[in-house]
Amino acid sequence: MGFALHEITVRESDSFEPHMQVRDLAASGLILRETDGLLRVDPPEVTMFGMPRRNRRPPAVRLAPGQWLQWQINFRFVGCCDRSWSYQLETVNIVYGAAPREVFLSFPTRRVDERGALR
């Protein structure tokens, strides 16, 4: 069985047109480990340049075969030259094991919401 990251990027500067690519899962910044028949998903990497600061992160999530996780996190960035703001929302969906094609159209088995106030 192969593993891959299907990434969809949507930006306001592109009129919210989705851009899709398939990348190597190892390049995703996600830490995934199989232990005792479960998949351990550590919190996604965060940039030190985004706000709000996240000094405390949620613990790792463990998934049994057939379960899926949705992890959301957001950031605000300030431009270095013109001090303009930009926003980023990341949604990571991970399924462990075989799943039907439409699995991500249902409610996740586990959900982590790290979205913060972006004033």
N, C-alpha and C positions, 0 to 999 in steps of 0.2 A: 504494500500500500504506500502511495506517495503522499507527501505533505507539501502544501503550498499556501501562500498568502494571496488571497484575491483582494486587492486594494482598490477602493473606489474613492476618488478625491473630487470634491465639489468646492469650487471657489466663487466668491461673489464677482471677482475680476473676470471670470469666464462666463458670466450670466448664469451661474449655478449649473452649468453643463457638466454631467458626470464624466470623469476620465477614469478608465479601468485599466489595471495591469495585474499580471500574475507574477509574483516574486518568490524567491526562496524564503521559506519560513524562518530560517536562521538569521536573515537580515532584518527581521521585524522588530527586534528589541524585546520580544516576549520571551519569558523563561517558562518553559513547559517541561515537566518531568513526570514519567510514569513510575508509580510506586504502589505495590500491593494491589494492583488491578484498578487504581484510580489515577486520574490525570491531575497533577498539581499545577495550577496557573498562578504565578506570582504577579503582583501588581505591575502593569505596564510601566516602562521607563517614562520619566517625565523630564522635561527640559528645565534647566535652572534659570532660564530667561523668561519663563511665562509666569503670569500671576493668575490666581492667588498662589502664594507659597503653600506647599503641602508638607508640613513638618511631620505629620502623622499620616501614615497610609494604612488602608485596610489590610487585613491578613490575606494570605494566599487562599484560593478557592480550590476545592477538590471536587472533581466530576467523576461520576461512574459512567460506564459505557452507555451511550444513548442520550446522555444529558448534555445540555448546552448552557453556555454562560454568555451574558451580555455585560460588558464593562464600559461605562461612559465616563469621560473626563474632559474638562474644558480648560481653556487658557485665554488670557488676554496678553497681547504683546504691544510694546510701545516702540515705534521706529526710532532709530538712533539719530537720525538727522532732522526729520520734520516733526517728531513726537506724535505722529499719527498712530491710532490704535488699530489693531487687527485682532480678530477672534478666531479661535480654533476649537472645534468639538471633535473628539475622537470617539468612535463607537467600535468596539472590538467584539465580534461574535465568534465564539469557539465552540465546536461540537466535538465530543470525544467518541470516536468509533463511527461505525456506519450509521447513516441517517438519510431520510428521504430528502430529495432535492428542495422541497419547500419547508424544511425544518425551521429556518429563520423567520418564517411568516407566522409562527405560533409564539406563545409567551415563553420566555426563557425559564429553564429549570432554576437557574441562579442568576441574580442580577446585582451588580455593584454600581452604585451611582456616586461618582466623585465630582459631579458638577458643583461648582462653587459660584458665589456671587462675583460678577465681573464688573465692578463699578468703575 
